Amino acid sequence: MKAQNELQGEETIANAITLDILNSNFKLPPMPANGSKLMALIQQPIDKIDIDSFAKLIDSDPGLFSMILQLANSIYFKGIDEIFSLRAAITRVGLQETINFVNLYFFQRILPKIPEIEGFSTKDYWAFSWACATAARRLGHPNLNMKALPGELYIAGLLHGIGKLIFAIHYPVEFSKCIQKAAELKQPLHTIELDEFGTTDTLIASKLMTIWNIPSRIRAGVEFYQDPGSAPEKCRDIAALLQSAYSIAAMSGIGINGDGGVLTLESTWIAGQSGVLLSKKRIRDNIVQEILESLEKKSESITGVIPPKRDVLPDSKIPVDNHKNSSVRTQPKTDNKGLLAWIKSLFG
C-alpha cells in the first residue's frame, strides 16, 4: 500500500493534467444520452431487462444495428442461415452478450482514435479492454461471493485503460517513451508513467470518468486496481477483481496493454486473501481456464483480433505467464520542461 502523501501527490498531479487536457484543443466527447441507458442496462440482472426497450435503443442507431447483424453472422456466432433482423440477431448472440458488445462498440465509437504509437494501437487497445472486461465480469459471478456486480465489473474492465488512451492522444511523445521503456525494462507501465508524468493513467482515467458521471464504485475500481489494498473498503473487491482480470487478459495474449511486465495471478491481491474463494488455486485455475477458452473462441468475431496460441502448463492447464512483476523504479527525468515538470517539482 502506498503512503498517504504519495497518493495525494499523484492525485494532485492527475488533477492538474486533467485540467490541462480540458483547457486544451482536445475535447473529451460528452456522454451521449443513450450512453447512460446502456450502462444502466448492463448493470441490471438479465431477467430484469426489457428486450423491447433494448431493441428500440439499437434500432435508433443504424451503425449499431449493422454491427450487431455483423456479429450475429460472424465466425463464432454464425448459423446455417444469414440473419437480417435485430430480434433474430439478439436471439442468436444472446441478450447478455449483445449488451456487452453494444457497450464495447459504444465506447469505441465515442472515444478518439489513438495516434500512431509503436507498440500501442486503437484496435489492440480495445481488444485488450474487451478481454479484461469479459474476464472481470466472469470473476464477478455471485457464486464467488465478492462484493461487486458483474455489470459494473464489465464497465470497469472496458474503461480501465482510458487514461492510457488520453496520454497517447495528449502526450504522444512522452507516452511513446513510456511504452518503449516499459518493454525494455520489463516493468509495469504505470511505474514508468510515474517517473514521466508524476501520476498514472488510472488516476487520469478516474478524473475523466467523473465528467461522464460514471458511478463512483466503477471509478474507484479503475483508480485502485493496480493497488487494491489502498482502495476504500467498499470498492476494494471491484479493484481486486479488476486487477485479476487484467492479469488474465494479459495471459490471453489478446490485444496490447502497453505493459512490459504484468502481475502473475499468484501475486495479485486476491490470491493473498485466505478467506476468498479465488485465493484457492484449484478454483482459480478452473475459472481462469474457462475464461481463456471463451476469450479465444470469441475474440476474432468480437474484436477482429485473432488470439495467439497459448503455451499450457500440463499440471494446471493454465497458460505460462512469462511476465514478472518488478518493483524496480527508474530514475525520474530531470530535463522535463513545462507544466508537468513544474507540477512534479512541487513534490520532489
C-alpha positions as CSV (number, residue, x, y, z in Angstrom):
1,M,0.0,0.0,0.0
2,K,1.2,3.5,-0.8
3,A,1.8,6.2,1.8
4,Q,-1.0,8.8,2.0
5,N,1.3,11.6,1.0
6,E,2.3,9.7,-2.2
7,L,-1.3,9.2,-3.1
8,Q,-2.1,12.8,-2.5
9,G,0.8,13.9,-4.7
10,E,-0.1,11.7,-7.6
11,E,-3.8,12.8,-7.3
12,T,-2.8,16.5,-7.3
13,I,-0.8,16.0,-10.5
14,A,-3.6,14.0,-12.1
15,N,-6.0,16.9,-11.3
16,A,-3.6,19.3,-12.9
17,I,-3.1,17.2,-16.0
18,T,-6.8,16.7,-16.4
19,L,-7.4,20.4,-16.2
20,D,-4.6,20.9,-18.7
21,I,-6.3,18.5,-21.1
22,L,-9.8,20.1,-20.6
23,N,-8.3,23.5,-21.3
24,S,-6.5,22.4,-24.5
25,N,-7.8,21.9,-28.0
26,F,-8.6,18.3,-27.2
27,K,-12.2,17.9,-26.2
28,L,-13.4,14.8,-24.4
29,P,-16.7,14.0,-26.1
30,P,-19.8,14.3,-23.8
31,M,-21.6,11.2,-22.8
32,P,-24.5,10.8,-25.4
33,A,-28.0,10.3,-24.0
34,N,-28.1,6.6,-24.9
35,G,-24.8,6.0,-23.1
36,S,-26.2,6.3,-19.6
37,K,-29.1,4.0,-20.7
38,L,-26.6,1.4,-22.0
39,M,-24.6,1.4,-18.8
40,A,-27.8,1.1,-16.7
41,L,-28.8,-1.9,-18.8
42,I,-25.5,-3.8,-18.3
43,Q,-25.7,-3.4,-14.5
44,Q,-29.2,-4.9,-14.3
45,P,-29.9,-8.7,-13.8
46,I,-30.5,-10.2,-17.2
47,D,-34.0,-11.3,-16.3
48,K,-35.0,-7.7,-15.5
49,I,-34.0,-6.2,-18.9
50,D,-36.9,-5.3,-21.2
51,I,-35.8,-6.7,-24.6
52,D,-38.2,-4.3,-26.5
53,S,-36.7,-1.2,-24.9
54,F,-33.2,-2.5,-25.6
55,A,-34.1,-3.3,-29.3
56,K,-35.5,0.3,-29.7
57,L,-32.3,1.7,-28.4
58,I,-30.4,-0.2,-31.1
59,D,-33.0,0.5,-33.8
60,S,-32.4,4.2,-33.4
61,D,-28.7,3.8,-34.3
62,P,-28.1,2.4,-37.8
63,G,-24.4,1.9,-37.2
64,L,-25.0,-0.1,-34.1
65,F,-27.8,-2.1,-35.8
66,S,-25.4,-3.0,-38.6
67,M,-22.6,-4.1,-36.2
68,I,-24.9,-6.4,-34.3
69,L,-26.0,-8.1,-37.5
70,Q,-22.4,-8.4,-38.5
71,L,-21.6,-10.0,-35.1
72,A,-24.5,-12.5,-35.4
73,N,-23.2,-13.6,-38.8
74,S,-19.5,-13.8,-37.7
75,I,-17.3,-16.8,-37.4
76,Y,-18.2,-17.7,-33.8
77,F,-21.9,-16.9,-33.8
78,K,-23.0,-17.7,-37.4
79,G,-25.6,-20.4,-38.0
80,I,-26.8,-22.1,-41.2
81,D,-28.7,-19.1,-42.4
82,E,-27.7,-15.5,-42.6
83,I,-29.6,-13.2,-40.2
84,F,-31.1,-9.9,-41.2
85,S,-33.4,-9.0,-38.3
86,L,-32.4,-7.5,-35.0
87,R,-34.6,-9.8,-32.9
88,A,-33.0,-12.9,-34.6
89,A,-29.5,-11.4,-34.1
90,I,-30.1,-10.9,-30.3
91,T,-31.5,-14.4,-30.1
92,R,-28.5,-16.0,-31.8
93,V,-25.9,-14.0,-30.0
94,G,-27.7,-13.9,-26.6
95,L,-29.1,-10.9,-24.8
96,Q,-26.2,-10.6,-22.3
97,E,-23.5,-11.0,-25.0
98,T,-25.3,-8.4,-27.2
99,I,-25.5,-5.9,-24.4
100,N,-21.8,-6.4,-23.6
101,F,-20.9,-5.9,-27.3
102,V,-23.1,-2.8,-27.6
103,N,-21.2,-1.2,-24.7
104,L,-17.9,-2.1,-26.3
105,Y,-18.9,-0.6,-29.6
106,F,-20.4,2.5,-28.0
107,F,-17.2,3.4,-26.1
108,Q,-15.0,2.5,-29.2
109,R,-17.1,5.0,-31.2
110,I,-17.2,8.0,-28.9
111,L,-13.6,7.9,-27.8
112,P,-11.0,9.4,-30.2
113,K,-8.6,7.2,-32.1
114,I,-5.1,6.8,-30.8
115,P,-2.3,8.3,-32.9
116,E,0.4,6.1,-34.4
117,I,2.5,4.9,-31.5
118,E,4.8,1.9,-31.7
119,G,3.5,-0.9,-29.5
120,F,0.1,0.7,-29.0
121,S,-2.8,0.8,-31.4
122,T,-6.5,1.5,-31.3
123,K,-7.5,-2.0,-32.4
124,D,-5.2,-3.7,-29.9
125,Y,-6.1,-1.3,-27.1
126,W,-9.9,-2.1,-27.4
127,A,-9.2,-5.9,-27.9
128,F,-7.4,-6.0,-24.6
129,S,-10.0,-3.8,-22.9
130,W,-12.7,-6.3,-24.1
131,A,-10.7,-9.3,-22.8
132,C,-10.2,-7.5,-19.4
133,A,-13.9,-6.6,-19.3
134,T,-15.0,-10.2,-20.1
135,A,-12.7,-11.7,-17.5
136,A,-13.8,-9.2,-14.9
137,R,-17.5,-9.9,-15.5
138,R,-16.9,-13.7,-15.0
139,L,-14.9,-13.1,-11.8
140,G,-17.9,-11.2,-10.5
141,H,-20.2,-14.2,-10.6
142,P,-22.4,-14.3,-7.5
143,N,-21.2,-17.8,-6.6
144,L,-17.7,-16.4,-5.8
145,N,-19.1,-14.2,-3.1
146,M,-17.3,-11.0,-3.9
147,K,-18.8,-7.5,-3.2
148,A,-19.1,-6.5,-6.9
149,L,-21.7,-6.8,-9.6
150,P,-20.8,-8.4,-12.9
151,G,-22.2,-5.4,-14.9
152,E,-20.1,-2.8,-13.0
153,L,-17.0,-5.0,-13.4
154,Y,-17.6,-5.2,-17.2
155,I,-17.7,-1.4,-17.5
156,A,-14.7,-1.1,-15.3
157,G,-12.8,-3.5,-17.5
158,L,-13.8,-1.7,-20.6
159,L,-12.7,1.7,-19.3
160,H,-9.8,0.7,-17.1
161,G,-7.3,1.9,-19.7
162,I,-8.8,5.2,-21.0
163,G,-6.1,7.1,-19.1
164,K,-3.6,5.4,-21.4
165,L,-5.6,6.5,-24.4
166,I,-5.7,10.1,-23.2
167,F,-1.9,10.1,-22.5
168,A,-1.4,8.7,-26.1
169,I,-3.6,11.4,-27.6
170,H,-2.5,14.4,-25.5
171,Y,1.2,13.5,-24.8
172,P,2.1,11.1,-27.6
173,V,5.9,11.6,-27.5
174,E,6.1,11.2,-23.7
175,F,3.7,8.2,-23.7
176,S,5.6,6.5,-26.5
177,K,8.7,6.8,-24.4
178,C,6.9,5.1,-21.5
179,I,5.8,2.2,-23.7
180,Q,9.3,1.7,-25.0
181,K,10.9,1.9,-21.6
182,A,8.4,-0.4,-20.0
183,A,9.2,-3.0,-22.7
184,E,12.9,-2.6,-22.4
185,L,12.9,-2.8,-18.6
186,K,10.1,-5.4,-18.5
187,Q,8.3,-3.3,-15.9
188,P,4.6,-2.4,-15.5
189,L,3.7,0.7,-17.5
190,H,2.3,2.6,-14.5
191,T,5.7,2.6,-12.8
192,I,7.2,4.3,-15.9
193,E,4.3,6.7,-16.1
194,L,5.0,7.8,-12.5
195,D,8.6,8.8,-13.5
196,E,7.5,10.5,-16.7
197,F,4.3,12.2,-15.6
198,G,4.3,12.1,-11.8
199,T,1.0,10.2,-11.9
200,T,-0.6,7.1,-13.5
201,D,-3.1,6.5,-16.3
202,T,-5.6,5.1,-13.7
203,L,-5.8,8.4,-11.8
204,I,-6.3,10.3,-15.1
205,A,-9.0,7.8,-16.1
206,S,-10.8,8.2,-12.8
207,K,-10.8,12.0,-13.1
208,L,-12.1,11.9,-16.7
209,M,-14.8,9.3,-15.9
210,T,-16.2,11.8,-13.3
211,I,-17.0,14.1,-16.2
212,W,-19.1,11.3,-17.7
213,N,-20.9,10.7,-14.4
214,I,-19.6,7.1,-14.3
215,P,-20.7,5.5,-11.0
216,S,-18.2,6.1,-8.1
217,R,-17.7,2.4,-7.4
218,I,-16.6,1.8,-11.0
219,R,-14.3,4.9,-10.9
220,A,-12.7,3.7,-7.7
221,G,-12.2,0.2,-9.1
222,V,-10.3,1.7,-12.1
223,E,-8.3,4.1,-9.9
224,F,-7.1,1.4,-7.4
225,Y,-6.9,-1.8,-9.5
226,Q,-3.1,-1.5,-9.6
227,D,-3.0,-1.4,-5.8
228,P,-6.3,-2.8,-4.4
229,G,-5.1,-2.7,-0.8
230,S,-5.2,1.1,-1.0
231,A,-8.8,1.2,-2.2
232,P,-11.7,2.2,0.1
233,E,-13.1,-0.9,1.7
234,K,-16.4,-0.6,-0.1
235,C,-14.7,-0.6,-3.5
236,R,-11.8,-3.0,-2.7
237,D,-13.4,-6.1,-4.3
238,I,-14.0,-4.3,-7.6
239,A,-10.4,-3.1,-7.7
240,A,-9.1,-6.5,-6.7
241,L,-11.2,-8.4,-9.3
242,L,-10.2,-5.9,-12.0
243,Q,-6.5,-6.5,-11.1
244,S,-7.0,-10.2,-11.5
245,A,-9.0,-9.7,-14.8
246,Y,-6.2,-7.6,-16.1
247,S,-3.7,-10.4,-15.4
248,I,-5.9,-12.9,-17.1
249,A,-6.4,-10.6,-20.2
250,A,-2.6,-10.3,-20.4
251,M,-2.3,-14.1,-20.2
252,S,-4.7,-14.5,-23.2
253,G,-2.3,-12.5,-25.5
254,I,-5.3,-10.7,-27.0
255,G,-4.6,-7.1,-27.8
256,I,-1.9,-4.9,-26.2
257,N,-1.9,-3.1,-22.8
258,G,1.5,-1.3,-23.1
259,D,2.9,-3.1,-20.1
260,G,6.4,-4.6,-20.1
261,G,5.6,-6.7,-17.0
262,V,2.3,-7.9,-15.5
263,L,1.5,-9.4,-12.1
264,T,1.1,-13.1,-12.2
265,L,-2.3,-14.3,-10.7
266,E,-0.4,-15.7,-7.8
267,S,0.9,-12.2,-7.0
268,T,-2.5,-10.5,-7.1
269,W,-4.1,-9.0,-4.1
270,I,-7.0,-11.6,-4.1
271,A,-4.6,-14.6,-4.2
272,G,-3.2,-13.5,-0.9
273,Q,-6.6,-13.3,0.9
274,S,-7.1,-16.6,2.6
275,G,-10.9,-16.3,3.1
276,V,-11.7,-15.6,-0.6
277,L,-12.7,-18.5,-2.9
278,L,-10.5,-17.1,-5.7
279,S,-7.4,-17.5,-3.4
280,K,-7.8,-21.2,-3.7
281,K,-5.6,-22.4,-6.6
282,R,-7.9,-25.2,-7.8
283,I,-10.9,-22.9,-8.0
284,R,-8.9,-20.1,-9.6
285,D,-7.3,-22.3,-12.2
286,N,-10.6,-23.7,-13.3
287,I,-12.2,-20.3,-13.7
288,V,-9.1,-18.9,-15.5
289,Q,-9.1,-21.8,-17.9
290,E,-12.8,-21.3,-18.6
291,I,-12.2,-17.5,-19.2
292,L,-9.3,-18.1,-21.5
293,E,-11.1,-20.6,-23.6
294,S,-14.1,-18.3,-24.0
295,L,-11.8,-15.3,-25.0
296,E,-10.0,-17.5,-27.5
297,K,-13.2,-18.6,-29.2
298,K,-14.9,-15.2,-29.3
299,S,-12.0,-12.7,-29.9
300,E,-11.9,-12.7,-33.7
301,S,-15.7,-12.3,-34.0
302,I,-16.0,-9.5,-31.5
303,T,-12.7,-7.6,-31.7
304,G,-11.3,-8.6,-35.1
305,V,-8.1,-9.8,-33.3
306,I,-7.0,-13.4,-33.7
307,P,-5.7,-14.7,-30.4
308,P,-2.2,-16.3,-30.3
309,K,-1.8,-19.9,-29.5
310,R,-1.1,-20.3,-25.8
311,D,1.6,-22.4,-24.1
312,V,-0.1,-24.5,-21.4
313,L,1.2,-25.9,-18.2
314,P,0.4,-29.7,-18.1
315,D,-0.5,-29.8,-14.4
316,S,-2.8,-26.8,-14.1
317,K,-3.7,-26.3,-17.8
318,I,-3.1,-22.6,-17.2
319,P,-1.0,-20.7,-19.8
320,V,2.5,-19.9,-18.9
321,D,2.8,-16.2,-17.8
322,N,6.3,-15.1,-18.6
323,H,5.8,-11.6,-17.3
324,K,7.4,-10.8,-13.9
325,N,6.3,-8.1,-11.6
326,S,9.1,-5.7,-10.8
327,S,9.3,-3.2,-8.1
328,V,12.4,-1.5,-9.5
329,R,11.8,2.1,-10.2
330,T,13.6,4.1,-12.9
331,Q,15.2,7.4,-12.1
332,P,13.0,10.4,-12.6
333,K,13.7,12.6,-15.5
334,T,15.5,15.8,-14.8
335,D,15.1,17.6,-18.1
336,N,11.3,17.9,-18.4
337,K,10.0,21.3,-19.3
338,G,6.7,23.0,-19.0
339,L,3.6,22.3,-16.9
340,L,4.4,18.7,-16.0
341,A,7.9,19.5,-14.7
342,W,6.7,22.4,-12.7
343,I,4.0,20.3,-11.0
344,K,6.3,17.4,-10.3
345,S,8.8,19.8,-8.7
346,L,6.3,20.6,-6.0
347,F,6.5,17.0,-4.8
348,G,10.2,16.5,-5.4
